[in-house]
Amino acid sequence: MQVPTLILSWPERKDDFDCASYVASLIPGAEIVELPGAAWTEEDALSSAKEIRRFVGVERRPTELDTILSTVLFTDIVDSTQKQASLGDHRWKQLIERHHIMVREALERWRGVEIDTAGDGFYASFDGPARAIRCAQDACRRVRDLGIQIRAGVHTGECELINEKVGGIAVSIGARSRRWRVLQRYWFRRP
């Protein structure tokens, strides 16, 4: 016989394994696997099926998920375009630098991880929503001294890991949630 051969043995007695080993020795390249149990329980059948799948090369790959549960925080300055136009580029740059320092201090205090900045906005992740909410409140308080307001959006969800950064639909929802706050504020103030 010149084909790959797998011999499964459930040794109820020592002689059973010796017999299976002898048969394997007669077949060049035969592989023998000793399985626990008695070959007639459901669990034993599953373990034998697993060995057969491995042997023939159709072993199931373990599911690899590149996702994590994360809370994302997005911030941006309210009416930033008007503020920038009134200050001019040089003073706006100075304001943004001070804003970034204050938001980073809040991120550090609440153990947030800065993912990205874009203009006047921050994108950060947290290991839970409580810290993200506290960080957003803290950042809002800090920047008031600069004469500006920021809006923040927080969302918790299953995030994809993309180039070691969190991304996916949960992040998109978090980014949009800054706008919802403005809409909610308008909606609830209406008579």
BELRA-V794412 format. One record per residue. N is the residue number from 1. SS is DSSP state (H for helix, E for strand, C for the rest). Layout:
((N | SS) (N | SS))
//
This chain:
((1 | C) (2 | C) (3 | C) (4 | C) (5 | C) (6 | E) (7 | E) (8 | E) (9 | E) (10 | C) (11 | C) (12 | C) (13 | C) (14 | H) (15 | H) (16 | H) (17 | H) (18 | H) (19 | H) (20 | H) (21 | H) (22 | H) (23 | H) (24 | H) (25 | H) (26 | H) (27 | C) (28 | C) (29 | C) (30 | C) (31 | E) (32 | E) (33 | E) (34 | E) (35 | C) (36 | C) (37 | C) (38 | C) (39 | C) (40 | C) (41 | C) (42 | H) (43 | H) (44 | H) (45 | H) (46 | H) (47 | H) (48 | H) (49 | H) (50 | H) (51 | H) (52 | H) (53 | H) (54 | H) (55 | H) (56 | H) (57 | C) (58 | C) (59 | C) (60 | C) (61 | C) (62 | C) (63 | C) (64 | C) (65 | C) (66 | C) (67 | E) (68 | E) (69 | E) (70 | E) (71 | E) (72 | E) (73 | E) (74 | E) (75 | E) (76 | E) (77 | E) (78 | C) (79 | C) (80 | H) (81 | H) (82 | H) (83 | H) (84 | H) (85 | H) (86 | H) (87 | H) (88 | C) (89 | H) (90 | H) (91 | H) (92 | H) (93 | H) (94 | H) (95 | H) (96 | H) (97 | H) (98 | H) (99 | H) (100 | H) (101 | H) (102 | H) (103 | H) (104 | H) (105 | H) (106 | H) (107 | H) (108 | H) (109 | H) (110 | C) (111 | C) (112 | C) (113 | E) (114 | E) (115 | E) (116 | E) (117 | E) (118 | E) (119 | C) (120 | C) (121 | E) (122 | E) (123 | E) (124 | E) (125 | E) (126 | E) (127 | C) (128 | C) (129 | H) (130 | H) (131 | H) (132 | H) (133 | H) (134 | H) (135 | H) (136 | H) (137 | H) (138 | H) (139 | H) (140 | H) (141 | H) (142 | H) (143 | H) (144 | H) (145 | C) (146 | C) (147 | C) (148 | C) (149 | C) (150 | E) (151 | E) (152 | E) (153 | E) (154 | E) (155 | E) (156 | E) (157 | E) (158 | E) (159 | E) (160 | E) (161 | E) (162 | E) (163 | C) (164 | C) (165 | E) (166 | E) (167 | E) (168 | C) (169 | H) (170 | H) (171 | H) (172 | H) (173 | H) (174 | H) (175 | H) (176 | H) (177 | H) (178 | H) (179 | H) (180 | H) (181 | H) (182 | H) (183 | H) (184 | H) (185 | H) (186 | H) (187 | H) (188 | H) (189 | H) (190 | C) (191 | C))
//
